[in-house]
Amino acid sequence: MKMQIDPLVIADLPEVERIEALSFPTPWPVSAYEAELLENQLARYIAVRADGELVGFAGIWLMVDEAHVSTIAVDPRFRGRGVGTRLLLGLLDLARAGGAAVATLDVRPTNHDAIRLYDRAGFKEVGRRVRYYEDTGEDALIMTTGPLDAKQQAEYESILRNASGEQSEGAQ
């Protein structure tokens, strides 16, 4: 299976809607993604395609010297295959290139798979947003990275690739 990362585009939104509905109890409407792609100058979205098929997407907001991960979603058929890892690495690359010193995110405390991925990438819990998720009243964990310098980025990439069993670029 050949995977590649591309920018997310408007034509991807039907697949985004499908993956979003399979991934979240309260999915964002397509109109929210349209606004993100067309109007939000702080937003950057990427997609992972496997053999040409959209199998995951992710977004980040770049604000001054901070990047905030807004979403990561992977088609359930492709979970556990390194798609989430590729998306997170892609977002951290965008964050660093955009001048962000750190990256933050919010995650449900019950989303154990995501928390493991974020832990491996160097994110640490720094707080909670009480009753953040309206559908369940769950708190959100606030997680942040250390400095997003080139050395730290290389360490994140190595840890994530090793954890997901991926080979480094160019390896056979």
C-alpha positions in Angstrom: 0.0 0.0 0.0 1.5 3.3 -1.1 0.7 6.3 1.1 1.2 9.9 0.3 0.4 13.2 2.0 -1.3 16.0 0.1 -3.1 19.2 0.9 -6.8 18.6 1.6 -9.0 20.2 -1.1 -12.7 20.9 -1.5 -13.2 17.9 -3.8 -12.2 15.7 -0.8 -15.1 16.8 1.3 -17.5 13.9 0.5 -14.9 11.5 1.8 -14.0 13.8 4.7 -17.7 13.8 5.7 -17.8 9.9 5.6 -14.6 9.5 7.6 -15.7 12.2 10.1 -19.0 10.4 10.7 -17.2 7.2 11.3 -14.7 8.8 13.7 -16.5 11.3 15.9 -19.8 11.2 17.9 -20.6 14.8 16.9 -19.0 15.2 13.4 -18.3 18.7 12.0 -20.6 19.5 9.1 -19.2 19.8 5.6 -19.9 23.6 5.8 -17.3 23.9 8.6 -14.7 22.2 6.5 -15.6 24.4 3.5 -15.1 27.5 5.7 -11.8 26.2 7.1 -10.4 25.5 3.6 -11.7 28.7 1.9 -11.9 31.3 4.6 -9.7 30.5 7.6 -6.3 31.9 6.8 -4.9 30.3 10.0 -5.9 26.8 9.0 -3.9 24.1 7.1 -5.4 20.7 6.3 -3.7 17.6 4.9 -4.9 14.3 3.6 -3.3 10.8 3.5 -4.1 8.8 0.5 -3.5 5.1 0.1 -3.3 4.0 -3.5 -5.1 7.2 -4.4 -8.0 6.8 -1.8 -8.4 9.3 0.9 -7.9 7.4 4.2 -7.3 10.1 6.7 -7.1 13.9 7.2 -5.9 16.3 9.7 -5.9 20.1 10.4 -3.9 22.6 12.3 -4.4 26.3 13.1 -1.2 28.4 13.0 -1.5 31.3 15.4 1.6 33.5 16.0 4.1 31.1 17.6 1.6 28.3 18.4 0.0 25.6 16.4 -3.3 24.0 17.5 -4.2 20.6 16.1 -7.9 21.0 15.2 -8.6 17.4 14.0 -7.2 14.1 13.0 -9.4 11.4 11.6 -8.6 8.0 10.0 -10.9 5.7 8.1 -11.5 2.8 10.5 -10.4 0.3 7.8 -7.0 1.9 7.9 -6.4 2.4 11.6 -3.3 0.8 13.0 -1.4 1.1 9.7 0.5 4.3 10.4 -1.9 6.7 8.9 -2.4 8.7 12.1 1.3 8.8 12.6 1.8 10.2 9.1 -0.9 12.8 9.7 0.6 13.9 13.0 4.1 14.1 11.5 2.7 16.1 8.6 1.0 18.6 11.0 4.2 19.0 13.1 6.1 19.7 9.9 3.6 22.4 9.0 3.7 23.8 12.5 7.5 24.1 12.5 7.6 25.5 9.0 4.9 28.0 10.0 7.1 29.3 12.8 5.3 27.6 15.7 7.3 27.1 18.9 4.9 24.5 20.3 1.8 22.6 19.2 -1.3 22.0 21.4 -4.4 19.9 21.1 -7.5 18.8 22.9 -8.5 15.2 23.2 -11.2 13.2 25.0 -9.7 11.3 28.0 -11.5 8.2 26.7 -9.7 8.3 23.3 -6.8 6.1 24.5 -5.4 5.3 21.0 -5.0 9.0 20.2 -3.5 9.7 23.6 -0.9 7.0 23.0 0.0 8.5 19.7 0.3 12.0 21.2 2.4 10.7 24.1 4.8 9.0 21.7 5.1 12.3 19.7 6.1 14.1 22.9 2.8 15.8 23.8 2.2 16.1 27.6 -1.0 16.8 29.4 -1.0 20.3 30.8 -4.6 20.9 31.8 -8.3 20.2 31.2 -11.2 21.9 29.7 -14.1 21.1 32.1 -17.2 19.7 30.3 -15.7 20.6 26.9 -17.6 18.0 24.9 -21.3 18.9 24.8 -22.5 15.4 23.7 -21.2 13.6 26.8 -20.1 16.4 29.2 -16.6 14.9 29.1 -13.6 17.1 29.9 -11.0 17.6 27.2 -7.3 17.0 28.0 -5.1 19.8 26.9 -1.8 18.5 25.6 1.2 20.4 24.3 4.6 19.5 22.8 8.0 20.8 23.9 9.9 23.1 21.5 9.3 22.4 17.8 12.9 22.9 16.7 14.5 20.7 14.1 16.2 18.4 16.6 13.0 17.8 18.5 11.1 17.2 15.3 13.7 14.5 14.3 13.2 12.9 17.7 9.4 12.9 17.3 9.7 11.4 13.8 12.0 8.7 15.0 9.9 7.7 18.0 6.7 7.7 15.9 8.1 5.8 13.0 9.6 3.2 15.3 6.4 2.9 17.3 4.3 2.4 14.2 6.8 0.0 12.5 7.3 2.3 9.6 10.5 2.3 7.6 12.3 5.5 7.2 12.1 7.4 3.9 14.1 5.6 1.2 14.3 2.3 3.1 13.3 -0.9 1.2 
